[in-house]
Protein backbone atom coordinates (compact mmCIF):
# COMPACT_ATOMS: atom_id res chain seq x y z
CA UNK A 1 0.00 0.00 0.00
CA UNK A 2 2.94 2.35 0.62
CA UNK A 3 4.13 1.76 -2.96
CA UNK A 4 0.60 2.46 -4.18
CA UNK A 5 0.48 5.78 -2.32
CA UNK A 6 3.90 6.75 -3.73
CA UNK A 7 2.76 5.91 -7.27
CA UNK A 8 -0.39 8.01 -6.91
CA UNK A 9 1.67 10.89 -5.47
CA UNK A 10 4.03 10.81 -8.48
CA UNK A 11 0.97 10.68 -10.73
CA UNK A 12 -0.29 13.91 -9.12
CA UNK A 13 2.97 15.63 -10.10
CA UNK A 14 2.34 14.93 -13.79
CA UNK A 15 -1.34 15.87 -13.37
CA UNK A 16 -0.25 19.28 -12.10
CA UNK A 17 2.40 19.71 -14.82
CA UNK A 18 -0.06 18.91 -17.63
CA UNK A 19 -3.15 20.66 -16.23
CA UNK A 20 -2.49 23.99 -17.98
CA UNK A 21 -2.81 22.41 -21.44
CA UNK A 22 -5.40 19.62 -21.11
CA UNK A 23 -8.62 19.21 -19.16
CA UNK A 24 -9.48 16.98 -16.23
CA UNK A 25 -11.39 14.34 -18.19
CA UNK A 26 -8.61 14.05 -20.76
CA UNK A 27 -6.17 13.40 -17.92
CA UNK A 28 -8.62 10.89 -16.45
CA UNK A 29 -8.98 9.18 -19.83
CA UNK A 30 -5.24 8.64 -20.21
CA UNK A 31 -4.94 7.63 -16.57
CA UNK A 32 -7.37 4.76 -17.13
CA UNK A 33 -6.44 3.91 -20.73
CA UNK A 34 -2.89 2.91 -19.78
CA UNK A 35 -4.23 0.87 -16.85
CA UNK A 36 -6.67 -0.83 -19.23
CA UNK A 37 -3.91 -1.80 -21.67
CA UNK A 38 -1.69 -3.18 -18.90
CA UNK A 39 -4.62 -5.03 -17.30
CA UNK A 40 -5.59 -6.52 -20.69
CA UNK A 41 -2.03 -7.85 -21.12
CA UNK A 42 -2.08 -9.38 -17.63
CA UNK A 43 -5.51 -10.92 -18.16
CA UNK A 44 -4.31 -12.51 -21.40
CA UNK A 45 -1.05 -13.72 -19.84
CA UNK A 46 -2.89 -15.32 -16.92
CA UNK A 47 -5.47 -16.91 -19.28
CA UNK A 48 -8.38 -15.45 -17.35
CA UNK A 49 -11.93 -15.76 -18.61
CA UNK A 50 -12.89 -12.12 -18.16
CA UNK A 51 -16.64 -12.49 -18.55
CA UNK A 52 -16.69 -15.35 -16.06
CA UNK A 53 -14.62 -13.29 -13.61
CA UNK A 54 -17.00 -10.35 -14.01
CA UNK A 55 -19.99 -12.63 -13.50
CA UNK A 56 -18.43 -14.00 -10.30
CA UNK A 57 -17.73 -10.47 -9.05
CA UNK A 58 -21.37 -9.54 -9.59
CA UNK A 59 -22.78 -6.38 -8.03
CA UNK A 60 -19.69 -5.84 -5.87
CA UNK A 61 -17.40 -5.60 -8.91
CA UNK A 62 -19.75 -3.22 -10.73
CA UNK A 63 -20.09 -1.17 -7.55
CA UNK A 64 -16.31 -1.00 -7.11
CA UNK A 65 -15.88 0.28 -10.69
CA UNK A 66 -18.83 2.72 -10.61
CA UNK A 67 -18.07 4.25 -7.23
CA UNK A 68 -14.35 4.34 -8.01
CA UNK A 69 -14.97 6.40 -11.15
CA UNK A 70 -17.56 8.60 -9.40
CA UNK A 71 -15.00 9.30 -6.66
CA UNK A 72 -12.46 10.48 -9.27
CA UNK A 73 -15.01 12.81 -10.92
CA UNK A 74 -16.17 14.32 -7.63
CA UNK A 75 -12.58 14.80 -6.44
CA UNK A 76 -11.49 16.51 -9.68
CA UNK A 77 -14.55 18.78 -9.58
CA UNK A 78 -13.82 19.76 -6.00
CA UNK A 79 -10.13 20.31 -6.75
CA UNK A 80 -11.04 22.72 -9.53
CA UNK A 81 -13.45 24.82 -7.47
CA UNK A 82 -12.05 24.96 -3.92
CA UNK A 83 -8.81 25.43 -1.99
CA UNK A 84 -6.51 22.45 -2.46
CA UNK A 85 -5.83 22.09 1.27
CA UNK A 86 -9.57 21.93 2.03
CA UNK A 87 -10.23 19.37 -0.71
CA UNK A 88 -7.24 17.22 0.20
CA UNK A 89 -8.18 17.20 3.87
CA UNK A 90 -11.76 16.11 3.18
CA UNK A 91 -10.57 13.48 0.70
CA UNK A 92 -8.32 11.99 3.41
CA UNK A 93 -11.49 11.01 5.25
CA UNK A 94 -11.99 8.03 2.91
CA UNK A 95 -10.10 5.57 5.18
CA UNK A 96 -12.54 6.48 7.96
CA UNK A 97 -15.45 5.40 5.78
CA UNK A 98 -13.54 2.27 4.71
CA UNK A 99 -13.08 1.31 8.36
CA UNK A 100 -16.75 1.92 9.18
CA UNK A 101 -18.12 0.17 6.09
CA UNK A 102 -15.75 -2.77 6.48
CA UNK A 103 -16.97 -3.22 10.05
CA UNK A 104 -20.62 -3.05 9.01
CA UNK A 105 -20.64 -5.02 5.75
CA UNK A 106 -17.50 -7.18 5.88
CA UNK A 107 -17.79 -7.89 9.62
CA UNK A 108 -14.19 -6.84 10.20
CA UNK A 109 -13.33 -6.19 13.82
CA UNK A 110 -12.85 -2.49 14.50
CA UNK A 111 -10.22 -2.53 17.23
CA UNK A 112 -9.23 0.41 19.45
CA UNK A 113 -5.86 0.47 17.63
CA UNK A 114 -7.56 0.97 14.26
CA UNK A 115 -9.78 3.74 15.64
CA UNK A 116 -6.93 5.52 17.42
CA UNK A 117 -4.51 5.24 14.48
CA UNK A 118 -7.15 6.58 12.06
CA UNK A 119 -7.79 9.57 14.34
CA UNK A 120 -4.03 10.16 14.60
CA UNK A 121 -3.71 10.14 10.80
CA UNK A 122 -6.57 12.62 10.46
CA UNK A 123 -4.94 14.88 13.04
CA UNK A 124 -1.59 14.59 11.24
CA UNK A 125 -3.21 15.41 7.89
CA UNK A 126 -4.96 18.44 9.43
CA UNK A 127 -1.69 19.70 10.94
CA UNK A 128 0.19 19.21 7.66
CA UNK A 129 -2.42 20.76 5.36
CA UNK A 130 -3.78 23.55 7.60
CA UNK A 131 -7.20 23.70 5.85
CA UNK A 132 -9.42 26.72 6.51
CA UNK A 133 -12.70 25.31 5.08
CA UNK A 134 -13.68 28.79 3.86
CA UNK A 135 -14.23 27.61 0.27
CA UNK A 136 -17.56 27.45 -1.55
CA UNK A 137 -19.64 24.85 0.35
CA UNK A 138 -20.78 22.92 -2.76
CA UNK A 139 -17.26 21.86 -3.88
CA UNK A 140 -16.46 20.97 -0.27
CA UNK A 141 -19.56 18.76 -0.23
CA UNK A 142 -18.32 17.17 -3.47
CA UNK A 143 -14.94 16.47 -1.82
CA UNK A 144 -16.64 14.86 1.16
CA UNK A 145 -18.87 12.79 -1.14
CA UNK A 146 -15.73 11.72 -3.04
CA UNK A 147 -14.33 10.37 0.23
CA UNK A 148 -17.61 8.53 0.95
CA UNK A 149 -17.92 6.88 -2.47
CA UNK A 150 -14.20 6.03 -2.48
CA UNK A 151 -14.71 4.33 0.87
CA UNK A 152 -17.58 2.36 -0.67
CA UNK A 153 -15.43 1.44 -3.68
CA UNK A 154 -12.53 0.20 -1.53
CA UNK A 155 -14.88 -1.80 0.69
CA UNK A 156 -16.38 -3.50 -2.36
CA UNK A 157 -12.86 -4.07 -3.68
CA UNK A 158 -12.00 -5.93 -0.49
CA UNK A 159 -15.21 -7.95 -0.78
CA UNK A 160 -14.38 -8.90 -4.40
CA UNK A 161 -11.21 -10.71 -3.33
CA UNK A 162 -13.36 -13.73 -2.44
CA UNK A 163 -14.70 -14.05 -6.00
CA UNK A 164 -12.62 -12.24 -8.59
CA UNK A 165 -8.97 -12.21 -9.71
CA UNK A 166 -7.16 -8.88 -9.09
CA UNK A 167 -6.27 -8.41 -12.77
CA UNK A 168 -9.93 -8.84 -13.74
CA UNK A 169 -10.97 -6.26 -11.13
CA UNK A 170 -8.49 -3.72 -12.51
CA UNK A 171 -9.49 -4.51 -16.10
CA UNK A 172 -13.18 -3.94 -15.32
CA UNK A 173 -12.59 -0.69 -13.44
CA UNK A 174 -10.21 0.63 -16.11
CA UNK A 175 -12.55 -0.28 -18.96
CA UNK A 176 -15.58 1.39 -17.37
CA UNK A 177 -13.59 4.49 -16.40
CA UNK A 178 -11.93 4.79 -19.83
CA UNK A 179 -15.26 4.68 -21.67
CA UNK A 180 -16.94 7.16 -19.28
CA UNK A 181 -13.98 9.58 -19.22
CA UNK A 182 -13.62 9.32 -23.01
CA UNK A 183 -17.24 10.35 -23.58
CA UNK A 184 -16.96 13.22 -21.10
CA UNK A 185 -13.70 14.60 -22.56
CA UNK A 186 -14.96 14.81 -26.19
CA UNK A 187 -16.63 18.27 -25.94
CA UNK A 188 -13.35 19.86 -24.75
CA UNK A 189 -10.80 17.60 -26.44
CA UNK A 190 -7.34 19.16 -26.86
CA UNK A 191 -4.57 17.70 -29.03
CA UNK A 192 -1.62 17.76 -26.59
CA UNK A 193 1.91 18.78 -27.47
CA UNK A 194 4.51 15.95 -27.56
CA UNK A 195 5.80 16.97 -24.11
CA UNK A 196 2.35 16.95 -22.52
CA UNK A 197 1.47 13.73 -24.35
CA UNK A 198 4.41 12.05 -22.60
CA UNK A 199 3.15 13.47 -19.29
CA UNK A 200 -0.31 12.03 -19.96
CA UNK A 201 1.25 8.63 -20.59
CA UNK A 202 3.22 8.93 -17.33
CA UNK A 203 -0.02 9.81 -15.51
CA UNK A 204 -1.37 6.52 -16.81
CA UNK A 205 1.75 4.54 -15.96
CA UNK A 206 1.93 5.69 -12.34
CA UNK A 207 -1.84 5.50 -11.91
CA UNK A 208 -1.67 1.92 -13.17
CA UNK A 209 1.10 1.13 -10.69
CA UNK A 210 -0.89 2.69 -7.86
CA UNK A 211 -4.05 0.87 -8.90
CA UNK A 212 -2.37 -2.54 -9.15
CA UNK A 213 -0.62 -2.26 -5.78
CA UNK A 214 -3.81 -0.90 -4.17
CA UNK A 215 -5.88 -3.79 -5.52
CA UNK A 216 -3.39 -6.41 -4.35
CA UNK A 217 -3.13 -4.74 -0.93
CA UNK A 218 -6.90 -4.96 -0.43
CA UNK A 219 -6.76 -8.56 -1.64
CA UNK A 220 -4.18 -9.56 0.98
CA UNK A 221 -5.31 -7.79 4.17
CA UNK A 222 -8.47 -6.46 5.87
CA UNK A 223 -9.80 -3.25 4.33
CA UNK A 224 -9.91 -1.39 7.64
CA UNK A 225 -6.22 -2.17 8.18
CA UNK A 226 -4.93 -1.42 4.69
CA UNK A 227 -6.75 1.92 4.43
CA UNK A 228 -4.58 3.49 7.16
CA UNK A 229 -1.55 3.33 4.87
CA UNK A 230 -3.26 5.65 2.39
CA UNK A 231 -2.34 8.55 4.65
CA UNK A 232 1.29 8.07 3.64
CA UNK A 233 0.28 9.92 0.47
CA UNK A 234 0.29 13.16 2.49
CA UNK A 235 3.98 12.62 3.28
CA UNK A 236 4.95 11.59 -0.26
CA UNK A 237 3.07 14.53 -1.81
CA UNK A 238 4.76 17.03 0.54
CA UNK A 239 8.22 15.65 -0.28
CA UNK A 240 7.63 15.60 -4.03
CA UNK A 241 6.20 19.14 -3.95
CA UNK A 242 9.34 20.28 -2.12
CA UNK A 243 11.77 18.47 -4.45
CA UNK A 244 10.06 19.20 -7.79
CA UNK A 245 8.04 22.40 -7.35
CA UNK A 246 10.18 24.04 -4.66
CA UNK A 247 7.24 24.35 -2.29
CA UNK A 248 8.18 25.14 1.29
CA UNK A 249 8.19 22.42 3.92
CA UNK A 250 6.79 24.23 6.93
CA UNK A 251 7.12 23.13 10.53
CA UNK A 252 3.45 22.12 10.56
CA UNK A 253 4.00 19.97 7.44
CA UNK A 254 6.89 18.17 9.13
CA UNK A 255 5.00 17.69 12.41
CA UNK A 256 1.94 16.40 10.55
CA UNK A 257 4.07 13.96 8.56
CA UNK A 258 5.70 12.64 11.75
CA UNK A 259 2.28 12.07 13.34
CA UNK A 260 1.05 10.18 10.25
CA UNK A 261 4.20 8.03 10.04
CA UNK A 262 3.96 7.25 13.77
CA UNK A 263 0.35 6.08 13.34
CA UNK A 264 1.27 3.92 10.33
CA UNK A 265 4.19 2.38 12.22
CA UNK A 266 1.85 1.65 15.14
CA UNK A 267 -0.56 -0.21 12.85
CA UNK A 268 2.34 -2.09 11.25
CA UNK A 269 3.71 -3.25 14.62
CA UNK A 270 0.22 -4.15 15.83
CA UNK A 271 -0.45 -6.22 12.71
CA UNK A 272 2.90 -7.98 13.02
CA UNK A 273 2.25 -8.81 16.65
CA UNK A 274 -1.24 -10.07 15.84
CA UNK A 275 0.14 -12.27 13.05
CA UNK A 276 2.61 -13.89 15.46
CA UNK A 277 -0.19 -14.71 17.89
CA UNK A 278 -2.33 -16.31 15.15
Rosetta blueprint (number, residue, H / E / L):
1 X L
2 X H
3 X H
4 X H
5 X H
6 X H
7 X H
8 X H
9 X H
10 X H
11 X H
12 X H
13 X H
14 X H
15 X H
16 X H
17 X H
18 X H
19 X L
20 X L
21 X L
22 X L
23 X L
24 X H
25 X H
26 X H
27 X H
28 X H
29 X H
30 X H
31 X H
32 X H
33 X H
34 X H
35 X H
36 X H
37 X H
38 X H
39 X H
40 X H
41 X H
42 X H
43 X H
44 X H
45 X H
46 X L
47 X L
48 X L
49 X L
50 X H
51 X H
52 X H
53 X H
54 X H
55 X H
56 X H
57 X H
58 X H
59 X H
60 X H
61 X H
62 X H
63 X H
64 X H
65 X H
66 X H
67 X H
68 X H
69 X H
70 X H
71 X H
72 X H
73 X H
74 X H
75 X H
76 X H
77 X H
78 X H
79 X H
80 X H
81 X H
82 X L
83 X L
84 X H
85 X H
86 X H
87 X H
88 X H
89 X H
90 X H
91 X H
92 X L
93 X L
94 X H
95 X H
96 X H
97 X H
98 X H
99 X H
100 X H
101 X H
102 X H
103 X H
104 X H
105 X H
106 X L
107 X L
108 X L
109 X L
110 X L
111 X L
112 X H
113 X H
114 X H
115 X H
116 X H
117 X H
118 X H
119 X H
120 X H
121 X H
122 X H
123 X H
124 X H
125 X H
126 X H
127 X H
128 X H
129 X H
130 X L
131 X L
132 X L
133 X L
134 X L
135 X L
136 X L
137 X H
138 X H
139 X H
140 X H
141 X H
142 X H
143 X H
144 X H
145 X H
146 X H
147 X H
148 X H
149 X H
150 X H
151 X H
152 X H
153 X H
154 X H
155 X H
156 X H
157 X H
158 X H
159 X H
160 X H
161 X L
162 X L
163 X L
164 X L
165 X L
166 X H
167 X H
168 X H
169 X H
170 X H
171 X H
172 X H
173 X H
174 X H
175 X H
176 X H
177 X H
178 X H
179 X H
180 X H
181 X H
182 X H
183 X H
184 X H
185 X H
186 X H
187 X H
188 X H
189 X L
190 X L
191 X L
192 X L
193 X L
194 X H
195 X H
196 X H
197 X H
198 X H
199 X H
200 X H
201 X H
202 X H
203 X H
204 X H
205 X H
206 X H
207 X H
208 X H
209 X H
210 X H
211 X H
212 X H
213 X H
214 X H
215 X H
216 X H
217 X H
218 X H
219 X H
220 X H
221 X L
222 X L
223 X H
224 X H
225 X H
226 X H
227 X H
228 X H
229 X H
230 X H
231 X H
232 X H
233 X H
234 X H
235 X H
236 X H
237 X H
238 X H
239 X H
240 X H
241 X H
242 X H
243 X H
244 X H
245 X H
246 X L
247 X L
248 X L
249 X L
250 X L
251 X H
252 X H
253 X H
254 X H
255 X H
256 X H
257 X H
258 X H
259 X H
260 X H
261 X H
262 X H
263 X H
264 X H
265 X H
266 X H
267 X H
268 X H
269 X H
270 X H
271 X H
272 X H
273 X H
274 X H
275 X H
276 X H
277 X H
278 X L
